[in-house]
Amino acid sequence: MSASFVSVEVEPGPGCDDGLSLRFKRAGEERAIASLRYESERGTGGAWSVCAVGDAAGAVRSEARAVQVDDSSEGIVWLVYGGRYGLMLTHDASGEVERVPYLVLARVA
């Protein structure tokens, strides 16, 4: 396992108005992720495509990363994170797009 912490650094922009810098305690190996099950703040649930975003406009995209981390209130969870401007999620059925700095998702048994 590499470094014991995962840093998430997001510039101010569409995914996070003020930007942010966070650190999570790593609990597993990192991997690429292209899709996930998620329910947005607006209540749109289901399958979403996800990518990391390297510019405010969302034109520079790369693979998002997922790693299990230790969350002080939830235990071991999935951290999904990516580019300097966070993540871009696209709902597979509707095409709805959401920009977020990162996601913390419960592990599913």
C-alpha positions as CSV (number, residue, x, y, z in Angstrom):
1,M,0.0,0.0,0.0
2,S,1.3,3.5,-0.8
3,A,1.0,6.6,1.3
4,S,-1.1,6.3,4.4
5,F,-3.2,9.3,3.5
6,V,-5.1,10.5,0.4
7,S,-5.2,14.2,-0.3
8,V,-8.1,15.8,-2.1
9,E,-7.3,19.3,-3.5
10,V,-10.0,21.1,-5.5
11,E,-9.7,24.6,-7.0
12,P,-12.6,27.0,-6.7
13,G,-15.0,26.4,-9.6
14,P,-18.2,24.7,-10.6
15,G,-17.6,21.6,-8.4
16,C,-16.8,23.7,-5.3
17,D,-17.3,27.4,-5.0
18,D,-14.5,28.0,-2.5
19,G,-12.2,25.1,-3.4
20,L,-11.0,22.7,-0.7
21,S,-8.1,20.7,0.7
22,L,-8.9,17.5,2.6
23,R,-7.0,14.5,3.8
24,F,-8.4,11.0,4.4
25,K,-6.7,8.0,6.1
26,R,-6.2,5.3,3.4
27,A,-7.7,1.9,4.1
28,G,-7.2,0.1,0.8
29,E,-5.6,0.3,-2.7
30,E,-6.6,3.0,-5.2
31,R,-8.2,2.1,-8.5
32,A,-9.7,3.8,-11.6
33,I,-13.5,4.1,-11.6
34,A,-15.8,5.1,-14.6
35,S,-19.3,4.4,-13.2
36,L,-21.1,4.2,-9.9
37,R,-24.6,4.0,-8.3
38,Y,-25.4,7.4,-6.8
39,E,-28.3,9.6,-5.8
40,S,-27.8,13.3,-6.5
41,E,-28.8,16.2,-4.2
42,R,-31.7,16.7,-6.5
43,G,-32.9,13.1,-6.0
44,T,-31.8,11.6,-9.3
45,G,-30.7,8.1,-8.6
46,G,-29.2,5.2,-10.5
47,A,-26.2,4.6,-12.7
48,W,-23.8,7.6,-13.3
49,S,-20.7,7.9,-15.4
50,V,-17.9,9.7,-13.5
51,C,-14.7,11.4,-14.5
52,A,-12.1,13.7,-13.0
53,V,-12.1,17.3,-14.3
54,G,-8.9,19.2,-14.9
55,D,-10.3,22.6,-15.9
56,A,-13.3,24.8,-14.8
57,A,-15.1,24.4,-18.1
58,G,-15.0,20.6,-17.8
59,A,-13.3,20.0,-21.1
60,V,-10.1,18.4,-19.7
61,R,-11.2,15.0,-18.3
62,S,-9.4,11.9,-17.0
63,E,-10.1,8.8,-15.0
64,A,-11.6,9.3,-11.5
65,R,-10.1,7.4,-8.7
66,A,-11.7,5.3,-5.9
67,V,-10.1,4.2,-2.7
68,Q,-11.4,2.9,0.6
69,V,-10.7,5.3,3.5
70,D,-11.4,5.4,7.2
71,D,-14.2,7.9,8.0
72,S,-14.5,8.9,11.6
73,S,-18.3,8.6,11.7
74,E,-19.0,5.9,9.1
75,G,-16.1,3.5,9.4
76,I,-14.6,2.3,6.1
77,V,-16.2,4.0,3.0
78,W,-15.3,4.6,-0.6
79,L,-13.7,8.0,-1.5
80,V,-14.2,8.9,-5.2
81,Y,-12.0,11.8,-6.3
82,G,-10.1,13.2,-9.2
83,G,-8.9,16.3,-11.0
84,R,-8.1,19.8,-9.9
85,Y,-11.7,20.8,-10.4
86,G,-13.3,17.7,-8.8
87,L,-15.6,15.3,-10.5
88,M,-18.2,15.4,-13.3
89,L,-21.0,12.9,-13.0
90,T,-23.4,12.2,-15.9
91,H,-26.6,10.3,-15.2
92,D,-26.8,7.4,-17.7
93,A,-30.5,7.5,-18.3
94,S,-31.3,11.2,-18.3
95,G,-28.0,12.9,-19.3
96,E,-28.2,15.1,-16.2
97,V,-24.7,16.5,-15.3
98,E,-23.6,17.2,-11.8
99,R,-20.2,18.7,-10.6
100,V,-18.9,17.7,-7.2
101,P,-15.6,18.1,-5.5
102,Y,-15.5,14.4,-4.4
103,L,-17.8,11.7,-3.1
104,V,-17.8,9.6,0.0
105,L,-20.0,6.5,-0.5
106,A,-20.9,3.6,1.8
107,R,-19.5,0.2,1.0
108,V,-22.1,-2.2,-0.2
109,A,-22.0,-5.7,1.1
